[in-house]
């Protein structure tokens, strides 16, 4: 008898919750449309699509789990339709497919054209880092295409695989690099859907920890009208944990670069041009800051724009 009453209570609770969802808008408001996002994306890997419902009173609700999803070409990409996977698109190969959501009660429909492209390269960050033995860090893989004008993180891709060229120096699992020995090791990432494309970064592992970063030149002067650019360099000082001796490495390419006053001077944090500063306005002063992404150790240089 108790279980029968419990069942009644559960049904009543579910009905009440459903009615509450339906009455989030005013009593006279009606669903007038649904919208699928993102709109006509270009991707190399899977991503979450969403559906929103718009009511006549302007209220917008998440309808991702309330609609029926489909892909016009499931050989290019499939779309989840069950609880927990609704709207998640899994990429299978290069091509074009239409991702459609149908609201079953009013038959409202919305679609998004998905174009799947082959990446031209995969970038691994941080780029060429120096790590201390016995530490770990989360690396990232980013796919690039169309000459670098398009990009997408591959970190949520179920088909992304990571490898280490020397397991005695470092191992890698889902992008997390664990250092065990000293030396240099290549950490690589490859998406098995586009197996011909991969990315690699070289990791130097030493038995020392980063103590400081020096940014040069400092102080620096940039002349906005005649010589508006300046390349900054970051040098890290590492201390041996046993002997306390110090060693220096250039770390320009893997630190993160920022400017304390972007209205005065900008600095590039893009692979291939890291540390390259450009004057924006004169006169003015700023600090060019280099931050190690692994330890958060920072260094800076002062710059004057004339």
Secondary structure, 3 states (H helix, E strand, C coil): CHHHHHHHHHHHHHHHHHHHHHCCCCCCCCEEEEEEECCCCEECCCEECEEEEEECCCCEEECCCCEEEEECCCCCEEECCCCCCCCEEEECCCEEEEEEEEECCCCEEEEEEEEECCCCEEEEECCCCEEECCCEEECEEEEEECCCCEEEECCCCCCEEEEECCCCCEEEECCEEEECCCEEEEEEEEEHHHCCCEEEEEEEEECEEEEEEEEECCCEEEECCCECEEECEEEEEEEECCCCCEEEEECCCCCEEEECCCCCEEECCCCCCCCEEEECCCCEEEEEEEECCCCCCEEEEEEEEC
